[in-house]
Amino acid sequence: MNKLGNALYEIHHMDMLAAKDQWVNKIHPLVKLVLTIVFLTVTMSFPKYDLTGLLRMGIYPIVLFIVGEISLSDSIRRLRIVLPLVCFVGLFNPIFDRQVIGHIGTAPLTAGMLSMVTLMIKGIYSVLAAYLLIATTSIEKICYALRLVHIPAILVTQVLLTYRYVTVLLEEANRMTQAYSLRAPNQKGVHFKVWGTLAGQLLLRSMDRANEVYEIMTLRGYQGEFYYTAKEPCKAKDWLYMGVWLVLFAVIGICSFVRELTFFLFRNRKNNTVMFVAPVSGKCENAEYILRSAAAKVKWISRRSETAALS
């Protein structure tokens, strides 16, 4: 199977996942859309050093993977191109933020390393949230939910037509490449000299197909907006599902806010001297290491640039 065939298979497989008879797939699409937006909003609101709060937010994709019976290994394989790109965002943070905030064994842990990890986790969560929404909800239901939140009809129509007819375009390109391979059996791939010819033929066929589709839609009464067959009101289980997740997101967000507020209120403001008492008894070879690590942590928590002095 060539690359175009693999792309078609992946698109059809996503449609099959969305059509599965799982209870999470039967949740109202508006509820799942709202939860995805709230999840992304709460995730992005965490400070760049709050790693514990971000790890708690991982319960949402984990639960969806379990209840939706979605294979994690297959999902990572499908997202193997996107995930490295989002992880690249915070790759240079350790270079610009070298303030030591602790140690992992004997290796120093800088604030740049911590912010790099949090940015990577935020990017991974964003990709997984969008992927899980598509894997548990058909594109028609997603577009219906978008119309319920008053997204302009022309934008929703563009999304629906693009998703539906990209498979048609890929099938057309796959037939053309297969015909070319049959006429050149000893050649591996498509020669670069015929790329322009194939692209031109694909463009002409796509334009013809677009005109045919538009004429058919007009004859069937299309007037600028689709009539969705997935219309259904929210039920009690849908509201309960959304309420549970919203409460959980609120608790995680409030805990993170209280933690940051505590750091802000009790930080050292008036002077730059901090007294730290370490329970060191007898002969301790790591006493200097313990004190220096404590100084780095106090300096980071206090959010001050002055050097903390230990007494």
GIUR-V434318 format. One record per backbone hydrogen bond with DSSP energy under -0.5 kcal/mol. NH is the residue of the N-H (numbers start at 1). CO is the residue of the C=O. E is the energy in kcal/mol with one decimal. If there is no record, write none. Layout:
NH_CO_E + NH_CO_E
//
This chain:
6_2_-2.2 + 7_3_-2.3 + 8_4_-2.2 + 9_5_-2.2 + 10_6_-2.3 + 11_7_-2.0 + 12_8_-2.4 + 13_9_-2.3 + 14_10_-2.0 + 15_11_-1.8 + 16_12_-2.0 + 17_13_-2.2 + 18_14_-2.1 + 19_15_-1.2 + 20_17_-1.2 + 22_20_-1.2 + 25_22_-0.6 + 26_22_-0.9 + 27_24_-0.7 + 31_28_-0.5 + 32_28_-1.7 + 33_29_-2.3 + 34_30_-2.5 + 35_31_-2.5 + 36_32_-2.0 + 37_33_-2.1 + 38_34_-2.7 + 39_35_-2.8 + 40_36_-2.3 + 41_37_-2.4 + 42_38_-2.9 + 43_39_-2.3 + 44_40_-2.4 + 45_41_-1.2 + 46_42_-0.5 + 46_43_-1.0 + 50_47_-1.3 + 51_49_-1.5 + 54_50_-1.0 + 55_51_-2.2 + 56_52_-1.7 + 57_53_-1.4 + 58_54_-0.6 + 58_55_-0.9 + 59_56_-1.6 + 60_57_-1.4 + 62_58_-1.7 + 63_59_-2.4 + 64_60_-2.0 + 65_61_-2.3 + 66_62_-1.8 + 67_63_-2.9 + 68_64_-1.9 + 69_66_-1.0 + 70_65_-1.9 + 75_71_-1.8 + 76_72_-2.5 + 77_73_-2.0 + 78_74_-2.1 + 79_75_-1.8 + 80_77_-0.9 + 83_79_-2.7 + 85_81_-0.7 + 86_82_-1.9 + 87_83_-2.0 + 88_84_-0.9 + 89_86_-1.0 + 91_88_-1.2 + 93_90_-1.1 + 95_92_-0.9 + 96_92_-1.2 + 97_93_-2.4 + 98_96_-0.6 + 101_109_-3.1 + 102_109_-1.1 + 104_107_-3.1 + 105_103_-0.7 + 106_104_-0.6 + 107_104_-1.8 + 109_102_-3.4 + 110_108_-0.6 + 111_99_-2.6 + 112_97_-1.5 + 114_110_-1.7 + 115_111_-2.6 + 116_112_-2.1 + 117_113_-2.0 + 118_114_-2.2 + 119_115_-2.3 + 120_116_-2.1 + 121_117_-2.4 + 122_118_-2.3 + 123_119_-2.2 + 124_120_-2.5 + 125_121_-2.8 + 126_122_-2.1 + 127_123_-2.1 + 128_124_-2.6 + 129_125_-2.6 + 130_126_-2.0 + 131_127_-2.4 + 132_128_-2.8 + 133_129_-1.8 + 134_130_-2.0 + 135_131_-2.4 + 136_132_-1.3 + 137_133_-0.9 + 142_138_-2.1 + 143_139_-2.3 + 144_140_-2.0 + 145_141_-2.3 + 146_142_-2.2 + 147_143_-1.9 + 148_144_-1.5 + 149_145_-1.2 + 150_147_-1.6 + 151_146_-2.3 + 155_152_-0.5 + 156_152_-1.9 + 157_153_-2.6 + 158_154_-1.8 + 159_155_-2.1 + 160_156_-2.4 + 161_157_-2.8 + 162_158_-2.4 + 163_159_-2.2 + 164_160_-2.3 + 165_161_-2.7 + 166_162_-1.1 + 167_163_-0.6 + 168_164_-0.5 + 169_165_-2.0 + 170_166_-2.2 + 171_167_-2.6 + 172_168_-2.2 + 173_169_-2.4 + 174_170_-2.6 + 175_171_-2.3 + 176_172_-1.9 + 177_173_-2.3 + 178_174_-2.2 + 179_175_-2.2 + 180_176_-2.1 + 181_177_-2.4 + 182_178_-1.9 + 183_179_-1.3 + 184_180_-1.1 + 187_184_-1.4 + 189_187_-0.7 + 194_191_-1.6 + 195_192_-0.8 + 198_194_-2.4 + 199_195_-2.7 + 200_196_-2.3 + 201_197_-2.4 + 202_198_-2.5 + 203_199_-2.2 + 204_200_-2.4 + 205_201_-2.4 + 206_202_-2.2 + 207_203_-2.3 + 208_204_-2.2 + 209_205_-2.6 + 210_206_-2.5 + 211_207_-2.2 + 212_208_-2.2 + 213_209_-2.5 + 214_210_-2.4 + 215_211_-2.2 + 216_212_-2.2 + 217_213_-2.6 + 218_214_-2.4 + 219_215_-2.2 + 220_216_-1.4 + 221_218_-1.5 + 222_217_-2.5 + 223_225_-0.5 + 228_226_-0.7 + 231_228_-0.6 + 239_235_-1.9 + 240_236_-2.4 + 241_237_-2.4 + 242_238_-2.3 + 243_239_-2.6 + 244_240_-2.4 + 245_241_-1.7 + 246_242_-2.5 + 247_243_-2.3 + 248_244_-2.1 + 249_245_-2.8 + 250_246_-2.4 + 251_247_-2.4 + 252_248_-2.3 + 253_249_-2.6 + 254_250_-2.7 + 255_251_-2.3 + 256_252_-1.9 + 257_253_-2.3 + 258_254_-2.9 + 259_255_-2.0 + 260_256_-2.3 + 261_257_-2.7 + 262_258_-2.3 + 263_259_-2.0 + 264_260_-2.0 + 265_261_-2.5 + 266_262_-2.2 + 267_264_-0.6 + 269_267_-0.7 + 274_272_-0.5 + 274_309_-1.4 + 276_274_-0.5 + 278_276_-0.6 + 280_278_-2.1 + 281_279_-0.6 + 284_282_-0.7 + 285_283_-0.5 + 287_284_-1.0 + 290_286_-2.5 + 291_287_-2.3 + 292_288_-2.5 + 293_289_-2.1 + 294_290_-2.2 + 295_291_-2.3 + 296_292_-2.0 + 297_293_-1.9 + 298_294_-2.6 + 299_295_-2.2 + 300_296_-1.9 + 301_297_-2.6 + 302_298_-2.3 + 303_300_-0.9 + 304_299_-1.2 + 309_272_-1.0
//
